Amino acid sequence: MTEQTVVWSPLSNLLLYGKTTDVAAARTAGLTIALGSGWSPSGSKNLLGELKAAKVVSAHFSLGFSDYDIVSMATRNPATILKWDAKLGTIAKGKFADLLAVKGVSGNPYGHLIKSREKDTVLVTIGGRPRYGTKKAMQQAGGSGEALKIGSSARLIDFTSPDQDPGIEAVTLAEATTRLSVALGNLGTLQPHSVAMSAAIADGRVSLTGWRLALDEQFGNNFQLRPRLAYDGVRIWRRSQQQPSRCIRSSWMASRYQVIPPSWTR
């Protein structure tokens, strides 16, 4: 029998639908539950924030999830779902050392992690290599990188890679920040250009080579990021649209697949 799983995004679900997945029933049915931060307009800005949302929702609706359960939804459970648990998800000999260290050494470690803020992050390692952290912790771990500040705290971040994919441009944090600032200031012109380019690719007028950014939740961009599901929603036609907007009725489906109606984002 195929293992049944569910990805839960409580904050986004509640903001969009006023309710969320019945994760208590999912747990009772034996489903493996993972936690996801949703998408940027309505989800948490990162997984650390979604841990807090899950804890609040669990307490408010008396779902009975412990701090250990909630942290597992962001670590061992998704690794199990993806069949990566032999290498990821828990701290054990022979697994990749993808680690997050935060301030504090006392109390319940799982509850302490959930309460932590971004400024409490001391060190992040990927495959045992220090990638981000306080300047002191990075240097003690033998790491280096570009300097930045989080609040008043000096940090280092390392984007270098000895096995860099030649198809991916090496960009510094400073350059990435500049490019994103310019792009965000020109979204009004970038979005129509992206749609026109997608149409040109679909028509065969332009060949798709190399890497290309596909904006999240931009339908009709020839990048199918979602499973093909039988549509069971209300269709709303607009004169300015070639295709009807799609309104998903099932909050379970929205949580399981993170399907967001485009009509709600315009």
N, C-alpha and C positions, 0 to 999 in steps of 0.2 A: 504494500500500500504506500502511495506517495505521502511523504511527510507534509502535514498541513502547517503553514506558518502565517504570521500576520505582522505587518510593520505598522506601528502605532505612532501617530503624530497628534497628541492631545491638544496642544495649543492651537494649531492650525484648524483642526476639526471644530473646536468650540467657537473660534472666531468666525468661521465660515458657515457652520451649520447649527450652532447652538447645542450640539451634542457630539459625542465621540463614540468610537468603536466599543462594543461590549467586551472589553478585554478580560473581565472576570469570567464571562461565559467561555471565551476563547481558552483561557487557562484551564477551566474545568473540563473542556473538551480535549485537552492535551495538546493544544497548539503551542508552538514555540513563538514567543513574542519578542520582537525587536523594536527599538525605539528610533524614530527618525525625526529630524527637525523640520520637515515639511519644506515649503518653498519660501522664498524671501519675503513676499508681501504679507503673509500671515503667520509664518512659522517662526520659531526661535532663531536668533541670529547665529547660534551654534548649538552643538549637542549638549554643552554644559548647561545652557539655558533650558533645553528640553528636559533634562533630568529634573530640574526644579519644577517644571510644569507637570511632569508625571507624578511627582511626589505630592503636589498640591491637589491634583485631580484624584489621586488615589485616596487621600485623606478626606476630601470633600464628599466623594461618593462612596466612601467606606469600601474600597475595592480590596483592601487587605494586602497590598504589595509592600514588602519591607524595603529598606534601603538597599539591601543586598539584591533583591529581585530587580529593582529599578536599574541599578548599575549593571546587572547582568544583561539587561535589555540593550545596553550600549556596548557590550564587550563580548562575553562568551556566546550569547544567544545569536547575534548576527553572524559570528564566525561559524556557528553550527549550521545555520540556515544556508550559508554559502559553501558549506563543506570545506571550510578553511580551518576548522578547529584543530587540525593536526599541527598547524603552524602559528595560529593566531587565537586571540580571545582570552587566554589565561596566561599567567606567568608560570612557565615550566621549562625544565631543561630541554633543549633541542628546538624550542620555539623562537620565532623572531622576537627580539627585544623591542617591541613597540610600546613605549612606556610614557606615562604622564605622571609627573611628580608635582604635588602642590604643597603649600605651606601647612605645617601642623604635624604633630606626631602623637597626639593623644586622642582618646575617644573612639567612637565607632568610625572606622576608616571609610565605610561606604557613605554614611551620613555626612561625614566631613567633606568628601568629594562633592556631594550634591550641593552642599552649602557654599562651596568655593566659588570665587569670582575669577574673571580672566586675570586680574592683577595678582592672584594667588599662585598662578602657574610658575613653578620654579624651573622645570626642565621637561623637554619633550625629546624622546629618542625614537628613531625609526630604524629598525634593524640593528639596534645597538649603537647607532651613530647619533651623537647629540646634534639636534637640528634647531632647537629654539629654547631659550630660557634666559634667566638672569645672567648678567655678564659674569658674575662670580661662579655660578653653577656650570655654565658653558665652559669656562676656562678650567675649572676643576675636572670636568669630564673630558678635557682634551679637545674641545670644540672651538670653532671660530666662525666668523661670519660678519654680516653687515650689522652696524649698530642702529638701534632705534630705541625709543622710549615709550613705555606704557605707563601713563601717569607720570610719576617722578622717578620711576625705576628704569635703570639702564638695562637693555636687553640686547641679545645677539640672535640673529637668524641666519641659517646656512642653507642656501638654495643650490649649492654646487652638487654635482653628481659625477663620479668617475666613469659611469656607464651611460652618460647622457645620450638620449635618443637624438640622432642627428637631424631628425625631422622637427624637433622641438627647439625653438629659439631660446637661447640662454638669456634670461632677462633678470636684471638686478631688482631688488625691492624698490629702490628709488625710481627706476625706469618704469616698473609696473605701476607704481603709484601715480606717476605723471600721465601715463597712457590712460589709466582708468579715469582720472580726473577729467582729462580732455574728452574721453568718450561719454562720460556721464553728463557733461555739459553740452553734448551734441546728439543726444538721443533722438531728438526730433528729426534729424537728417539721417542718422544711422539706421533707424528702423525701416523706413521706406527703401533704403538702399539694400538692406538685408533681404527684404521681401522680393525686390526686383531681381537680386542675384539668385535667390532660390528658384524663381520662375524660369530664369535663364538656364539654370542647371537642369531643371526638369524638362525643358524644351530641347535640350541638347545644343543650345546656342553657346554655352560656356562649359568647358570640361572642368570637372572637380579634381584638383590636384592638391596635394599637401594637406596641411591642417587648416581647419576653418571653424570659427566659433559659431555654435548653434545656440541662440538665445533660449533660455529655459521657458517652457510653456508657450512658445511661439508656434502655433499650429500652421501646417502647410509649408514647413521649411525643408521638407524632404529628409528630415532626420526623425525617424520614428523612435522616440525615447520611451514610449509606453507600450505595454502589451496590447495586442489587438483584441478588444473586448466587444462582445455583442452589446450594441448601444441600447440603453433602456431609459432614456431621458427625454425631456421636453425639448422640442426643436423650435428655436425662435429665429425667424428670418428677418434680416435687416437689408435694406436696399443697398447699403454700402458694402455688404458682404457677399462674396461669391458662394460661400457655404454657410449653413445655419450654425448659430452658436449652440453649444451643447451644455445643458444643465444636468449634472449628475444628481440623481435623487438619493442615492444610497450613501450614507456617511461611512458605512463599512467599506464600500468600494473606494471612496475617496481616501480612506486611511490605508487600505491595502495597497493601492496602486498610485496614490498621490495624484489622482486625476482632478484637475481644477478647471472649472468652466471658463473659457476665454471671455464670455460675456460679462463675467464678474470682475474682470481685470481692466476693463476699458472705461 
